[in-house]
Amino acid sequence: MIIQPGQSAPAGLSRRSLLKGCCAGFGALALEGLLGTSKLFADLPGGPHHTPRAKRVIFLFMHGGPSQVDTFDYKPRLIQDHGKPLSIPLPRVTFAEPSQYGGVLRSPWEFSRHGESGMWASTLFPHVAEMVDELCFVKSLHGTNDAHGGALLALHTGSDTFVRPSMGSWIQYGLGEENSNLPGFITICPTLGHGGGNNWSSGFLPARYQGTPIGHAGIKAREATIHHLKNEHWNAGLQRMQLELLEDINLEHLGQRETDDALEARIRSFELAFQMQTEAPEVMDLSGETATTLEMYGIDEEPTDNFGRQCLMARRFAESGVRFIQCTHSYKWDQHTNLERDHSKNAREVDKPIAGLIKDLKSRGLLEDTLVLWGGEFGRTPMAQDGTGRDHNPHGFTMWMAGGGVRSGFSYGETDEFGYHAVIDKVHVHDLHATILHLLGIDHEKLTYRYAGRDFRLTDVHGRVVHEIIA
């Protein structure tokens, strides 16, 4: 019998009675959990709702907001009207004062078609341009918040105003772990600003679904690790004995309480920490990779080493059964001035590693069931700000996906002729979340969790699956 979150126990059988009556068996089950097979704390809502196309997600997050009209959304009108006043009205609310805006700003980079699909890409991303036949561009994304903090939270959690569980937490909650020796949700070098830990928090979901950070944006990826993975003082046998004793004490305590999510999460965290010793250090160790693979990701080269290590680690976690892995290029894409200089620098750091990741996943047969997502929290304006930059633009921007059941060499949706507003086949951030969950076999309207008297979901009361981009 499984009692789901929010459900009541059968008449005459309270949670406390159940725990008291089963305490003796919990000890054996806890030991079984140390060996990687326990389902003791699996409070999942039932697994996939339909046949999944993807098993896992790798999110390549470009913190700051890369410009859609300088990367993949080609707009000849910007060339035609360069330097002229924008001939369409500004949005009712803009991030900067309108007085800071100049005329239309053409892209400093040339655009051309690539691959058999003829997808547009600028010279800013020459390596990614070689991979366009694997990519599915969504060029009509839009959100509701033009500030970094709110836009990051909306993209990661579905809400720009409240603390909610992150996308990775919802996915792990809905599907569980593939590998009980590793966390189901890992974020590599995450940002500490613009919402910080709330972007990988489990919110009101049980704490076991929170993302596990490896390093943070303030350190290099080569230095990023999960601390205290190895116990230098006690061997595995002694650690197991200690953990069994601690487990017995905690389970007895748990049996005396009606509910205690924090204590359940603590018990689970002790189990996972012990199990991670057997696998996590090896997964994070890149020394066994071939010279060819390291070169493909740009590792031990500048300026690609840092993000290349994130991407290669993401591939290793993906093939080891982690459900959601995020790599963050933080916080570099916010070019209110010096667009040409800084976007060029940013792209050089990530272009080769991203293309390397797509190639590597495909060569290993992982791209078929791994959904790769690329993009930032919003795009940029078509007109200049302070002469040499672009302002925030949540009204129309581009993200792309690859693998995981999406159409390849395909472009969906359009912005207006200036690239400012999404106008055709608009895709809201809620729609993006609904589509990602669908590809993972989850009905976004059924993946709910009861909290504070109501059922919550990642897409709240919104969201439609964009079936047009599914292969």
Secondary structure, DSSP 8 states (H G I E B T S, - for coil): ----TT----TT--HHHHHHHHHHHHHHHHHHHHTT---TT---S-S-SS--S-SEEEEEEETT---GGGTT---HHHHHTTTS--SS---SS-SS-GGGEEEE---SS-EEEETTTTEEEETT-HHHHTTGGGEEEEEEEE-S--SHHHHHHHHHHS-SSS----HHHHHHHHH--S-TTS-SEEEES--SSTTGGGGS--TTS-GGGS-EEES-TTS-GGG---TT-S-SSS-HHHHHHHHHHHHHHHHHHHHTSS--HHHHHHHHHHHHHHHHTTTHHHHH--TTS-HHHHHHHTTTSTTTHHHHHHHHHHHHHHHTT-SEEEEEETT----SS-HHHHHHHHHHHHHHHHHHHHHHHHHTT-GGGEEEEEE-S-EE-SEEETTTB--EE-SSEEEEEESTTB-SSEEE-EE-TTS-SEEES-EEHHHHHHHHHHHTT--TTT--EEETTEEE-TTTT-----GGGB-
